[in-house]
Amino acid sequence: SYPQSGEEDAINLIPLDLSAIASAGLAFDLAYAPFAQPGYEDNLRIEVQAGCDTNAAPQVVWEKSGNQLATTPGITGQFFPDEEDDWRTELVDLTAFAGQKVIVRFVGTNATGNN
């Protein structure tokens, strides 16, 4: 719960060694119900830092918000995914980073939407 929109939270995965991989990808599951009023569209993006260089500008490889991110219709109450259908699997192509070591980061941006 944030007092203002635009606050971000990030989770870094442990560094990934893709040096012996010709075709790389990332699969993850997500559940999200947007707040059922316009203008409250939370955002999720995945960034990659090539070479595990934490000073390098991250490259956004996947990003969705609002209805694109949603796995259920919008609601006005808090969302707690308790049904199998509340979830979906997303696939992200990381082939551009094959042969390298990388840091993958999930970044959520709050727009006072929903959990």
C-alpha positions as CSV (number, residue, x, y, z in Angstrom):
1,S,0.0,0.0,0.0
2,Y,1.6,3.2,-1.2
3,P,0.5,6.8,-0.7
4,Q,1.4,7.8,-4.2
5,S,1.5,6.3,-7.7
6,G,4.8,5.6,-9.4
7,E,6.5,3.8,-6.4
8,E,8.5,0.8,-7.6
9,D,9.6,-2.5,-6.1
10,A,12.2,-4.7,-7.7
11,I,13.3,-8.3,-7.3
12,N,16.6,-9.4,-8.8
13,L,17.1,-13.0,-9.7
14,I,20.5,-14.6,-8.9
15,P,22.9,-14.0,-11.8
16,L,22.2,-16.3,-14.7
17,D,25.0,-17.9,-16.7
18,L,23.7,-18.3,-20.3
19,S,27.2,-18.7,-21.7
20,A,26.6,-22.3,-22.8
21,I,23.0,-21.8,-24.0
22,A,22.2,-21.0,-27.6
23,S,18.5,-20.2,-27.0
24,A,17.4,-18.8,-23.7
25,G,14.0,-18.0,-22.2
26,L,12.2,-17.3,-19.0
27,A,8.8,-18.6,-17.9
28,F,6.9,-17.3,-14.9
29,D,3.3,-17.3,-13.5
30,L,1.4,-14.3,-12.6
31,A,-2.0,-13.3,-11.2
32,Y,-3.4,-9.8,-11.4
33,A,-6.8,-8.2,-11.2
34,P,-6.8,-4.4,-12.0
35,F,-8.7,-2.0,-9.9
36,A,-12.1,-1.4,-11.7
37,Q,-11.7,2.3,-12.3
38,P,-9.7,4.1,-15.0
39,G,-6.3,5.5,-14.2
40,Y,-5.2,2.8,-11.7
41,E,-3.2,0.6,-13.9
42,D,-0.3,-1.1,-12.1
43,N,2.7,-2.2,-14.3
44,L,5.1,-5.1,-14.3
45,R,8.3,-5.2,-16.4
46,I,11.3,-7.5,-16.7
47,E,14.7,-6.0,-17.2
48,V,18.0,-7.6,-18.1
49,Q,21.5,-6.3,-17.3
50,A,24.0,-8.0,-19.7
51,G,27.4,-9.0,-18.3
52,C,26.0,-8.8,-14.8
53,D,27.0,-5.1,-14.9
54,T,24.8,-3.4,-12.2
55,N,26.0,0.0,-13.5
56,A,24.7,-0.7,-17.0
57,A,21.4,0.6,-18.1
58,P,18.9,-2.3,-18.0
59,Q,17.1,-3.5,-21.1
60,V,13.4,-4.0,-20.8
61,V,12.5,-7.4,-22.4
62,W,8.9,-7.7,-21.3
63,E,6.3,-5.2,-20.0
64,K,2.5,-5.2,-19.4
65,S,0.1,-3.0,-17.4
66,G,-3.6,-2.7,-16.7
67,N,-5.8,-4.9,-18.8
68,Q,-2.8,-6.4,-20.7
69,L,-1.4,-7.6,-17.3
70,A,-4.8,-8.7,-16.0
71,T,-5.6,-12.3,-15.5
72,T,-9.1,-11.7,-14.2
73,P,-11.7,-8.9,-14.7
74,G,-11.2,-5.7,-12.7
75,I,-12.6,-5.5,-9.2
76,T,-13.1,-2.8,-6.6
77,G,-11.9,-4.9,-3.6
78,Q,-8.6,-6.5,-2.8
79,F,-7.5,-9.3,-5.0
80,F,-6.3,-12.6,-3.7
81,P,-5.7,-15.3,-6.4
82,D,-7.4,-18.4,-5.0
83,E,-8.5,-20.1,-8.2
84,E,-6.3,-21.9,-10.8
85,D,-7.9,-19.7,-13.5
86,D,-6.6,-16.6,-11.7
87,W,-3.1,-17.4,-13.0
88,R,-1.4,-17.5,-16.4
89,T,2.1,-18.4,-17.6
90,E,4.2,-15.8,-19.5
91,L,7.2,-16.6,-21.6
92,V,10.0,-14.1,-22.2
93,D,12.6,-14.7,-25.0
94,L,16.1,-14.1,-23.7
95,T,17.9,-15.5,-26.8
96,A,19.5,-12.0,-27.4
97,F,21.5,-12.7,-24.2
98,A,22.6,-16.2,-25.0
99,G,26.3,-16.7,-24.5
100,Q,26.4,-14.1,-21.7
101,K,26.0,-13.8,-17.9
102,V,23.0,-11.6,-17.0
103,I,20.9,-10.3,-14.1
104,V,17.2,-10.5,-14.6
105,R,15.0,-8.1,-12.6
106,F,11.2,-8.0,-12.1
107,V,10.0,-4.4,-11.4
108,G,6.5,-3.6,-10.3
109,T,5.2,0.0,-10.5
110,N,2.4,1.0,-8.3
111,A,-0.5,3.0,-9.7
112,T,-2.7,2.4,-6.6
113,G,-4.4,-0.4,-8.6
114,N,-4.5,-3.6,-6.7
115,N,-2.4,-6.3,-4.9
